[in-house]
Amino acid sequence: MYKLLLLLTVVTLFAGCQKERDKNPGDPETHPPMTYTDLNDAQLQFGGSKSLDIDANGSVDFHFHTLYVGDALLRRDRKQYYITSGIGVNLLNDANDQSPVLQKGDGVKRIHPGYDWWQISSIVLAEKIIPEGAAEFWQGNWKNVSHKYIPVQLMKDEKPYHGWIEVSFDTFTEKLLLHRAGICTLPDVEIKAGY
């Protein structure tokens, strides 16, 4: 009986250690504390707009909107879908004002090589190009994404709080879908998109 009890104790300890070792760093048990906002799959169609208060403090942090741009020089029009940020609210931009498309589990942190955090920023997520006398087409990092993450950052007391906005985009229906948003409650801590 003593040997059986000892064997069960050893097996239980081994299993517990194995479970701890296999934990995903994005596991909710080990992930920094977050505040989440269910965006209820809000749809942004062309001509519409949606505002988002990611930290629930009563002020708009990010604004999704569309813009119709006529280009007489290139003889084409553009239907653009944007995200914009304000003062103390940052988007991650590269030299071409594009934001990386994050997969679930990708890190959101202070430094991203090739990108910088910018306040009062505007990023074209996707745009439909309508050339004169030619076939229409779509371009942009966010065209045809499904449940991907826009990295975002809020500044409070000169400290960055990292977060993400989960979106999908369907070029067939010409809709941007807003699924969820999350923001870390601790300053300057790396988080995982989608966790």
N, C-alpha and C positions, 0 to 999 in steps of 0.2 A: 504494500500500500504506500509506504514511504517513497519507494522508487517511482511509482506511478505519479504521485503528487509532485515529486521533483521534476519528472519528465514534463508534466503539464505546465509547471512554472517556467521551465526553460523554453518550451515551445511558445508560450504566451509572451515572454520577454523578447524572444527573437522576432516574433510576428510584429510586436509593437515597434521594435527598432527598425524593422524592414519598412513598415508603413511610414515612419518618420523620414527615412532616407528617400523614399520615392515621392515625397510631396512635391508638387509643382510649385515653383516660386510665386506663381500667380494664384495659388490656392487661397480662397477667402480666409482660411484660418491663419495664414501667415502674411497676407497682404495688408498694407497700411489701411487705416479706417477711411471710408469713403462716404460721401453723400450722393445718392442716386436720384435721378429724375426720370420717370417714365414719360416719354414723349408721345405715347399712344399711337405710334406709326403715323404721325401727322404728315399729311401730303402737301408738298409745295408744287403747285402747277405753275406754268408760265403765267406771269401777270400777278402772282400772289406774293405774299411775304409771311414770314414767321419769326417771332422774337423768342429768345430763350434766356431765362434767368437761371443760370446753372447752379448758383449758390443760394437761391431762394431768399435774397436780401431785399427784394422789391424793385431792383433796377435791372434793365436789360443788359446782358453780357454779350450775347451774340445775336446777329440778325441775319436771317437767310432771306434773300430776295432775288428777283430776276430783272434783266435789263435787255431791251431790244436795241441793238446798235446797227446803224446803217453805215456802210463803208463805200462811199462813192468812188474812191480811188481804186480799190480792189474789185469793185462792182459785185459786192456781196453783202449780205446781212448776217447778223449773229443774234441768236437767242441764248443769253448767258444766265447761268445759275451761280449765285455768289454766296459766300459767307463773309461777314464783316465783323470787326471788333472795335471797341471804343477805348477810352483812356483807362489804363490799368487792366486791360483785358487783352491777352496776347494770342496771336496765331503764329504757327511755325511756318516761315517762308524760306524758299531758296532764292537764288539770284533772279529767277524768272517769275517770282511771286506765285509759286506752286507749293502746296503742302504735301507731305508724304502720306500715302495711303497705308495706314497701320492695320496689321492683322491682329486678331485676338492674341494677347500675351506679349505683344511688342511693348518695349519700354517707352514711357513718357517721362522725360527728365529735363534737367536744366540745359545740358549740352547735347546737340544732335549734329554730328559732322555734316557740313554742307548746308545747314539750315540755321536761321536765327529767329528768336522770338521777337515779334513786332506788335506793338499796340497800334491802335487806329489803322488796322490792316484790312485789306480786301483781297480775297482769293476767288478766282473763277474756278469753280469745281468742275463744271462741264459746260460746253457750249455747242449749239447746233449751228453749223455753217450752211448758209443758204446762198450759193453762188448764182449769179445771173446766167441762165441758160445751161446750167450743169446740175448734177445730182447733189442733193443735200448729204451732209455727213456730220458726225459728231467727233469732238476732240476734247481733251482734258483728262487729268489723272483719275477723275471720279466718275467717268462715264461707265455704265454697266457694272458698278460695284454692288456687292451684296453683303450687308452687315460688316462694313469696314469702319475704321475709327479715325476721326479727325482729332489730332492732338491739340489741346488748348491749355491755357495757363491764365490764372488770375493772380493779380498782385494785391497783397494786403499788408500794410505796414512795411512796405518795401521787401516783402518776401514772396517768392513764387509758390503757388499752389497748382499742382499739375492735375490735368483731367483729360477727358475725351468725350466726343459726341459720336454715337453710333448711327450711321446712315446707310441707305441703299439708294441707287439711282437706276432708273429704267428708261432707256432711250426710246423704247417702243411706245410707252405711255407718256413719255416726257414728264416724269414726276420724280421729285426727290422725296424720299421717305425718311423721317426722323424717328428713330426707335427709342434710344435711351441716352442719358448723359450721366457722367460721374465726375466728381471732383474730390480730391484728397482733402481731408480735414487737418492734415499736418503740413507745415511749410517745407518746401525744398526736399521732398522725398520722392524718389523714383517710384512710379506705379506701373502697372501692366494694363494695357488697353483692354477693355471689356471686363475687368475684374473690379 
